[in-house]
Amino acid sequence: MTHTLRTTWSRIWAVVRKQRLDREFDEELTTNLELLIDEGRRSGMSEADACREALRKLGHPESLRESHATRGACQ
């Protein structure tokens, strides 16, 4: 019985922890993208050009999220 409860608790905790880590990753990704866009605009780029350059430097958010999810599954 104790083993079953520990296993169940461990699985629930893993799901909660993964959701929190994913949310933190998304927040950090968004912040970095916004900072790069602001940097581009300050250097004289249009909003669209700054956004394209930020995506070029950082990488596409969906690809980064997928890479993050895959890496997390392997650890």
N, C-alpha and C positions, 0 to 999 in steps of 0.2 A: 504494500500500500504506500509506504513512504517513498519507495523508488518511483512509483507511478506519479505521485504528487510532485516529486522533484523534477521528473522528466517533463511533466505538463508545465510546471512553472518555468522551467528552462526554455521551453519552446515559446511560451507566451512572451517571456522577457526578450528573447532573440528577435521576435517580430516587432515589439515595441522599440527596441534599440535600433533596429534597422530603419524603421520609419523615422526615428529622430535623426539618425545619421543622414538619411536621404534628404530630410528637410533642411538640415544644416548645410549640406552640400549645395542644395539648390539656392539657399540664401547667399552663400559665399560666391557661387557662380554668378548670380545676378548682380551682386555688389561689384565684382571684378569687371563684369561686362559694362556696367554703368560707369565705372571709373575710367575704363579705356575709351568709352564714347565721349565722356567729358573731356578727356585729354585731347582727343582728336578735334573736338569743337573748339577748344582753347587754341589749338594750333592753326585754326582757320578753316577747317573742313566743314562742309555742309553736314547736316544731321545724317543724311543717308550715307555719305562717304565715311563719316566717323563710325557709323554702325558697321559698315562693311569692313573697315579696317580693324575694328575691335574684334569682329568675328574671325577675321583672318589671323590675328595675333593669338586670340584665346582658343579658337576652335569652335565648331558649331555646338551649341548647348546640348542638343539631343545626343550627339556622338559622345560628348563628355559624360553625360549622365549614364549612357549605356556602358561606357568604359568603367565608370565608377561602380555600377551595379555588378558587372562581371568580375571586376577585381575583388569586390567585397565577398562574392560567392566563393572565391578561390582561397581566401585567407582563413 
